[in-house]
Amino acid sequence: MVLRNRNKLRICVAFYYRGVQHIHDDLFHTAILLLPKSQDESHTSRFHVTNSLKPGIVLVNDRVPWRYESLSLDYVRTNRLNAFLFLGKLSPEIGVEDFNAILFYLPMVQDDPGWNCNSWTVLAIRLLQEKGIINAPLSANQILFNGLQFASTSLLDHNLPVATCDVHGHWAKHRFTCKSTSVSLCLLAAWFTSGYLLIRPYVFCL
């Protein structure tokens, strides 16, 4: 699929809130998204690793193994999506299938409890930098750190465009107004962190 230059797909990191039970570890699940400029989400794709338990998954050493997923999304915005980090625009010479093939072979570490989706996202950002797909002046670790800091201070408001930052963690000029799924009833939890009172839905990891 080749899009006109002005309609190039946007490469973003998406931050999905994982729930108050993760306040002392990784508060967000992260994924790489390809988003169209328009609100037509029929060309939106998500790339990430997950260790969610599903039927047919075989445990390894009593743990759910990490696996790579490439998904086409009917709806981008859910009650878990907290923020975007804008990385750049995908060259029209690179299709979604090509982009998927680039990320598909990134390594996954199964025997390290400290390795997770954020570790994979750092590897993905670094690989995209090395291949010249994105042009970011910071290290992949610093980019994700900036995004996590931004997401942690962004309040969920489905009436507004998704909060979006650049690689420095500053508000980006790009705004994504994504259609929402119907918001399900969820428990609300509030706590103080870094001097901010954050009110967020209590949800589970992807």
N, C-alpha and C positions, 0 to 999 in steps of 0.2 A: 504494500500500500504506500503510494507516494502522495504526499499532500503538497499543496501550493506553499511557497516559501513563507507567506504570512500566516499560514495555518499549521506551522510545524508543531508536532507534539511537544508538550512541556514535560521535562524530566523533574520529578519531585521525590522527596522523601516524605512519606506520610507517617504521622504519629498517632497511634491509637491508644487511648487510655486503657490501662489494664485493671484498675481498681485499687481501692484504698489498701487492700491487703499487700500491695507491692510498694508501699510508700518508702520502705527502707531498702529496696533493691531497684529493679528496673521498672519505672513507672509507666513506660510506654513500649508498646510493640511497634516496630518500625518496618516499613516496606518501601520499595521503589515503585513509583507509579509513572505511567505515561498518560498524560491528560491532554485532550484537545483544547484549543483555545476557546472554542464555543462551548455552550452549555449542553450540546449534544454529546452525551457520554457513551455513545455506542462504540467509540474507538478507545475507551479507557481500559488499560491493562495494569495488573498488579503483579509484582514479582517479590517474593519473600521466602523466608524459611519459617517453618512452624513445627512445634512439637505437640500440637493439640491431639487429643486422643479421639480416634475415629474407629468405627467398625473395620476389622480386618488388619489393624495396625499391630504388628508383632513387637512386644517389648524387648529391649536389649538391656540386660543386666538390671531388670526391673524398672527401666526408664523408657519413656516414649522417645524414639529416635527422631532427630531432626530430619526434615525432608524439605525439598525445594518445591515451590508451587508457582506456576504462571497461570493467572486467571484473567478472564475478561469479566468486567464488572457491569452489571445492569444499573447499579446505583453506587456512586462513589461515597456519598455522605451517609454515615450511620451515626448512632448515638455514641460510638466509640471514637470517631475521628475528631482529633483535637486541633491539629495544625498541619501545615505543609512547610517544607523547606524547598525553595526553588533552586534547582541545580543548573538548569540551562534548557536549551531547545534541541530536540533530536534532528539531526540532518535528514532531509528528505531522501537521501541516498541510503539510509539505514531503515529497514522495515521493522515492524514489531517482532517478526520471527527472527530476524538477525539480532535484535536487541536481546531477545530471550536466549538465543544460542550463546551470546557472550557471557551471560550471567549463569547459565545452566551448570557450568563446570567449576564454579567456585567451590572450594573445599568446605565441608561441614565437619565440625569436631564433635564426636559423639560421647567421648569419655571425660569431658571436662565440664563440671557443673557451672563453671564461670563463663562458659561460651554460650551465646544466645543469639537471638535475631539481630540485636544491635551489633554484635561482633561481625555477623555476616554483612550487614549494611555498610559497615566501615570498609570491608573487603570490596563490596560492590562499588562504592564511591571511588575507591583507589583505582580499581580496574578501569572504570569509566574515564578517570583522569589519565591513566597511562595510555589508553587507546585514543585519547584526544576527542572523546565524545562529549566531555564537558571540560570547560576551561575554568578551573577554580584555583585561586592563588594560595589556598590554605591546605594543610594536610587533611586527609580523610577523617582522622580522629578528631581534629579540631572542628571540622565542619559539622560532624554529627553532634559533638558536644554543644556547639552553639545552637543547633536546632533543638536539642533536648532542653536547654535552658529556656529558649523561647517558648516551646510548647508548655513547659511547666508553669509559665506565667500568663498563659492565654486561656481566657474563660470560654467555655463552650456556649455558643449562641447560634442556634440553627436559623435564626432570622437574618444573620449577617453572612457575608462571604467567609470562607474558611480563612482563619488567621494564617498568614504566609510570611515567612522570613527569607532573607538571602543567606548566603553561606557564612556571613559574618554574624548572623543572628539578629539582624536589623529588619524592620518591617520592609517587605518587598513591594514594589509597585504593582506586581502581578497579583491579581485577586481571582479566586476561583469560586464562583457561585454554583454549587453543585446541588442537584436535586437530592432530597432526603427520602430515606425509607420512612415509613410510619414509625415514630419513636415509641418504643415499648415502655411499659411501666417499669421503672427501676428505682432502687433505693438511692437516696442522695446521702453523700457523706461530705463533711466539711472539716477542714483542718488548716492549721497555720504552717506555712513552710516558706522560708526565705523572706519573711515579713509580709507575705501575701495570704489573704484568706481565699482559698480556692474551693469552689463548690462544683462537684463533679458527680456523674452517675457511677454507681457501683456496678462494675461489669467484670467480665472474665476475659482471660487471655484468648487471643484468636486461636 
